[in-house]
Amino acid sequence: MSQDYPDSIASVTVSADLQLTIPSVVGQSLGLSEGQRFQVMRYRNRIELIPTYPVQALRGFLKGMDTALTRDSDRL
């Protein structure tokens, strides 16, 4: 999926309790699953959904990172 151009466009309607349903074609194209959690933020004049992941899902994502650290010697 290109980040510049949407693969699919669909209209949604806000319900009486301010809920939106993500159309299945959009959810499937993004690989969304039931129960997935998001942070919701207003950015300028739009709503953005940012997926959140449990800490366990992040295990190993820095694999191969160089952890060598050169420190300055203490000066008194």
C-alpha distances in whole Angstrom, upper triangle without the diagonal:
4,6,9,8,7,6,10,13,16,19,21,24,26,29,32,32,29,26,23,21,17,16,16,13,11,13,12,8,8,11,14,18,21,23,20,21,20,22,22,23,24,22,24,24,21,20,18,17,17,17,20,21,25,26,27,23,23,26,25,22,25,26,28,28,31,34,37,38,41,43,46,49,51,53,57
4,5,6,7,7,11,13,17,20,22,25,27,30,33,33,29,27,24,23,19,18,18,15,13,15,15,11,11,14,17,21,24,25,22,23,21,22,22,22,23,21,22,22,20,20,17,17,17,18,21,23,26,28,28,25,25,27,27,23,25,27,28,28,31,34,36,38,40,42,45,48,50,52,55
4,6,7,9,12,13,17,19,21,24,25,28,32,31,27,25,22,22,18,18,19,16,13,15,16,12,11,15,17,20,23,24,21,21,19,20,19,19,19,17,19,19,17,17,14,15,15,16,19,21,25,26,27,24,23,26,26,22,24,26,27,27,30,32,35,36,38,40,42,46,48,50,53
4,7,10,12,13,17,19,21,24,26,29,32,32,28,27,23,23,20,20,21,18,15,18,18,15,15,18,20,23,26,27,24,24,22,22,21,20,20,18,18,18,17,17,16,17,17,19,22,24,28,29,31,27,27,30,30,26,27,30,31,30,33,35,37,38,40,42,44,48,50,52,54
4,7,9,10,14,16,19,22,24,27,31,31,27,26,22,21,18,17,18,15,13,16,17,13,14,17,19,23,25,27,24,24,22,23,22,21,21,19,20,19,17,18,16,17,18,20,24,26,29,31,32,29,28,32,31,28,30,32,33,33,36,38,41,41,44,46,48,51,53,55,58
4,5,7,10,13,16,19,21,24,28,28,24,22,19,18,14,14,15,12,9,13,13,10,11,15,16,20,22,24,21,22,20,21,20,20,20,19,20,18,16,16,15,15,17,18,22,24,27,30,31,27,27,31,31,28,30,32,33,33,36,38,41,42,45,47,49,53,54,56,59
4,7,10,14,16,20,22,25,29,29,26,23,20,18,14,13,13,9,8,11,11,8,10,13,15,18,21,23,21,22,21,23,22,23,23,22,23,22,19,19,17,17,19,19,23,24,28,30,31,27,28,31,31,28,31,32,34,34,37,39,42,44,46,48,51,54,56,58,61
4,7,10,13,17,19,22,26,26,23,21,17,15,12,10,10,7,6,10,11,8,11,14,15,18,20,22,20,22,20,22,21,22,22,21,23,21,18,17,17,17,19,19,23,25,28,31,32,28,29,32,33,30,33,35,36,37,40,42,45,46,49,51,53,57,58,60,63
4,7,10,14,16,19,23,24,21,19,15,14,11,9,11,9,8,11,13,11,13,16,16,19,21,23,21,22,20,22,20,21,20,20,20,18,15,15,16,16,19,20,23,26,29,32,33,30,31,34,35,32,35,37,39,39,42,44,47,48,50,52,54,58,59,61,64
4,7,10,13,16,20,21,18,16,12,11,9,7,10,8,8,11,13,12,14,17,16,18,19,21,20,21,20,21,19,20,20,20,21,18,16,15,16,16,19,20,24,26,29,32,33,30,32,35,36,33,36,38,41,41,44,45,49,49,52,54,56,60,61,63,65
4,7,10,13,17,18,15,14,10,10,9,8,12,11,11,13,16,16,17,19,18,20,20,22,21,21,20,21,19,20,19,19,20,17,14,14,16,16,20,21,24,27,30,33,35,32,33,37,38,35,38,41,43,43,46,47,50,51,54,55,57,61,62,64,66
4,7,9,13,14,12,10,7,7,7,8,11,12,11,13,16,16,17,19,17,19,18,20,19,19,18,19,17,18,17,19,20,17,14,13,15,15,19,20,23,25,28,32,33,31,32,36,37,35,38,40,43,42,46,47,50,51,53,54,57,60,61,63,65
4,6,10,11,9,8,6,8,10,11,14,16,15,16,19,20,20,22,20,21,20,21,21,20,19,20,17,18,18,20,20,17,15,14,16,17,20,21,24,27,30,33,35,33,34,38,40,37,40,43,45,45,48,49,52,52,55,56,58,62,62,64,66
4,7,8,5,6,5,8,11,13,16,18,17,17,21,22,21,23,20,21,20,20,20,19,18,18,15,16,16,18,19,16,14,13,15,15,19,20,23,26,28,32,34,32,33,37,39,37,39,42,45,44,47,48,51,51,54,55,57,60,60,62,64
4,5,5,5,7,9,12,14,17,20,19,19,22,24,23,24,21,21,19,19,20,19,19,19,17,19,18,21,22,19,17,16,18,18,21,22,24,27,29,32,34,33,34,38,40,38,41,44,47,46,49,50,53,53,56,57,59,62,62,64,66
4,6,7,10,12,16,18,21,23,22,22,26,27,26,27,24,24,22,22,23,22,21,21,19,20,20,23,24,21,19,18,20,20,24,25,26,29,31,34,36,35,36,40,42,41,43,46,49,48,52,52,55,55,58,58,60,63,63,65,67
4,6,9,12,15,18,21,23,22,21,25,27,25,26,23,22,20,19,20,19,18,18,16,18,18,21,23,20,19,17,19,18,21,22,23,26,28,31,33,32,34,37,40,38,41,43,47,46,49,49,52,52,55,55,57,60,60,62,63
4,7,10,13,16,19,21,20,19,23,24,23,24,21,21,19,18,19,17,16,16,13,15,14,18,19,17,15,13,15,15,18,20,21,24,26,29,32,30,32,35,38,36,38,41,44,43,46,46,50,49,52,53,55,58,58,60,61
4,7,10,13,16,18,17,16,19,21,20,21,17,17,16,15,15,14,14,14,12,14,15,18,20,18,15,13,14,13,16,17,19,22,24,27,29,28,29,33,35,33,36,39,42,41,44,45,48,48,51,52,54,57,57,59,61
4,6,9,12,15,13,13,16,17,17,18,15,16,14,15,15,14,13,14,12,14,15,17,19,17,14,11,13,12,15,16,18,21,24,27,29,27,28,32,34,32,35,37,40,40,43,44,47,47,50,51,53,57,57,59,61
4,6,9,12,10,10,13,15,14,15,12,13,12,13,13,14,14,16,14,17,18,20,22,19,16,14,14,13,16,16,18,21,23,27,28,26,28,31,33,31,34,37,39,39,43,43,47,48,51,52,54,57,58,60,62
4,6,8,7,6,10,11,11,12,10,11,11,13,12,13,13,15,14,16,17,19,21,19,15,13,13,11,14,14,17,19,22,25,26,24,26,29,31,29,32,34,37,37,40,41,45,45,48,50,52,55,56,59,61
4,6,5,6,9,10,11,12,11,12,13,15,15,16,16,19,17,20,20,21,23,21,18,16,16,14,17,17,20,22,25,28,29,26,28,31,33,30,34,36,38,38,42,43,47,48,51,52,55,58,59,62,64
4,5,5,6,8,10,10,9,10,11,14,14,16,17,20,19,22,23,24,26,24,21,19,18,16,18,17,20,21,24,27,27,24,27,30,31,29,33,34,37,37,41,42,46,47,50,52,55,58,59,62,64
4,6,5,6,9,10,10,12,14,17,16,18,18,21,21,23,24,24,26,24,21,19,18,17,18,18,21,22,25,28,29,25,27,30,31,29,32,34,36,37,40,42,45,47,50,52,54,58,59,62,64
4,6,5,6,9,9,12,14,16,14,16,15,18,17,19,20,20,22,21,17,16,14,13,15,15,18,20,23,26,27,23,25,28,29,27,30,31,34,34,38,39,43,44,47,48,51,55,56,58,61
4,6,5,6,5,8,10,12,11,13,13,16,16,19,20,21,24,22,18,16,14,12,14,12,15,17,20,23,23,20,22,25,27,24,28,29,32,33,36,37,41,42,45,47,50,53,54,57,59
4,5,5,6,8,11,14,13,15,16,19,20,22,24,24,27,26,22,20,18,15,16,15,17,18,21,24,24,20,22,25,26,24,28,29,32,32,36,38,41,43,46,48,51,54,55,58,61
4,6,8,11,14,17,15,17,17,19,20,22,23,23,25,24,21,19,17,15,16,15,18,19,22,24,24,21,22,25,26,23,27,28,30,31,35,36,40,41,44,46,49,52,54,57,59
4,6,9,12,14,12,14,13,16,17,19,20,20,23,23,19,17,14,12,12,11,14,15,18,21,21,18,19,22,23,20,24,25,28,28,32,33,37,38,41,43,46,49,51,53,56
4,7,10,12,10,13,14,17,18,21,23,23,26,26,22,19,17,14,14,11,14,14,17,19,19,16,18,20,21,19,23,24,27,28,31,33,36,38,41,43,46,49,51,54,56
4,7,9,7,10,11,14,15,18,21,22,25,24,20,18,15,12,12,9,12,12,15,18,18,15,18,20,22,20,24,25,28,29,33,34,37,39,42,44,47,50,51,54,56
4,6,6,9,12,15,17,20,23,24,28,27,23,20,18,14,14,11,13,12,14,18,18,15,18,20,22,21,25,26,30,30,34,35,38,40,43,45,48,51,52,55,57
4,6,9,12,15,17,20,23,25,28,27,24,20,19,15,15,13,13,13,15,19,18,17,20,22,25,24,27,29,32,33,36,37,41,42,45,47,50,52,53,56,58
4,6,10,13,15,19,22,24,27,27,23,20,18,14,14,11,11,11,12,16,16,15,18,21,23,23,26,28,31,32,35,35,39,40,43,44,47,50,51,54,56
4,7,11,13,16,19,21,25,24,21,17,15,11,11,8,8,8,10,14,15,13,15,18,21,20,23,25,28,28,32,32,36,37,40,41,44,47,48,51,53
4,7,10,13,17,19,22,22,19,15,13,9,9,6,6,7,10,13,15,13,15,18,21,20,23,25,28,28,31,31,35,36,39,40,42,45,46,48,50
4,6,10,13,15,18,19,15,12,9,6,5,4,5,9,11,14,16,15,16,19,22,20,23,25,28,28,31,31,34,35,38,39,41,44,45,47,49
4,7,10,12,16,17,14,10,8,6,5,6,7,10,13,15,18,17,17,21,23,21,23,26,29,28,31,30,34,34,37,37,39,42,43,45,47
4,7,10,13,13,11,7,6,5,6,9,10,14,17,19,22,20,21,24,26,24,26,29,32,31,34,34,37,37,39,40,42,45,45,47,49
4,6,10,11,9,6,5,7,8,11,13,16,19,21,24,23,22,26,28,25,27,30,33,31,34,34,37,36,39,39,41,44,44,46,48
4,6,7,6,5,6,9,11,15,16,20,23,25,28,26,26,29,31,28,30,33,36,34,36,36,39,39,41,41,43,46,46,48,50
4,6,5,6,7,10,12,15,18,21,24,26,29,27,26,30,31,28,29,33,34,33,35,35,38,37,39,40,41,45,45,47,48
4,6,8,10,14,15,19,21,25,28,29,32,31,30,33,35,31,32,36,38,36,38,38,41,40,42,42,43,47,47,48,50
4,7,10,14,16,20,22,26,29,31,34,32,31,35,36,33,35,38,40,38,40,41,44,43,45,45,47,50,51,52,54
4,7,10,13,16,19,23,26,28,31,29,28,32,34,30,32,35,37,36,39,39,42,42,44,45,46,50,50,52,54
4,7,10,13,16,19,23,25,28,25,26,29,31,28,30,33,36,34,37,37,41,40,43,43,45,49,49,51,53
4,6,10,13,16,20,22,24,22,22,26,27,24,26,29,32,30,33,34,37,37,40,40,42,46,46,48,50
4,6,9,13,16,19,21,19,19,23,25,22,24,27,30,29,32,32,36,36,39,40,42,45,46,48,50
4,6,10,13,15,18,16,16,19,21,18,21,24,26,25,28,29,32,32,35,36,39,42,42,45,47
4,7,10,13,15,12,13,17,19,16,19,22,25,24,27,28,31,32,35,36,39,42,43,45,48
4,7,9,12,10,11,14,17,15,18,20,24,23,26,26,30,30,33,34,37,40,40,43,45
4,6,8,6,8,11,14,12,15,18,21,21,24,24,28,29,32,33,36,39,40,43,45
4,5,5,7,10,13,13,16,18,21,21,24,24,27,28,32,33,36,38,39,42,44
4,5,5,7,11,11,13,15,19,18,21,20,24,25,28,29,32,35,35,39,41
4,5,6,9,10,13,14,18,18,21,21,24,26,29,30,34,36,37,40,42
4,6,8,9,12,13,17,17,21,21,25,26,30,31,35,37,38,42,44
4,6,6,9,11,14,14,17,17,21,23,26,28,31,34,35,38,41
4,6,8,9,13,13,16,16,20,21,25,27,30,33,34,37,40
4,5,5,9,10,13,14,17,20,23,25,29,31,33,36,39
4,6,9,9,13,14,17,19,23,25,28,31,33,36,39
4,6,6,9,10,14,16,19,21,25,28,30,33,36
4,6,9,10,14,16,20,22,26,29,31,34,37
4,6,9,12,15,18,21,24,27,29,33,36
4,6,9,12,15,18,21,24,26,30,33
4,6,9,12,15,18,21,23,27,30
4,6,10,12,16,18,21,24,27
4,7,10,13,16,18,22,25
4,6,10,12,15,18,21
4,7,9,12,15,19
4,6,9,12,15
4,6,9,12
4,6,10
4,7
4
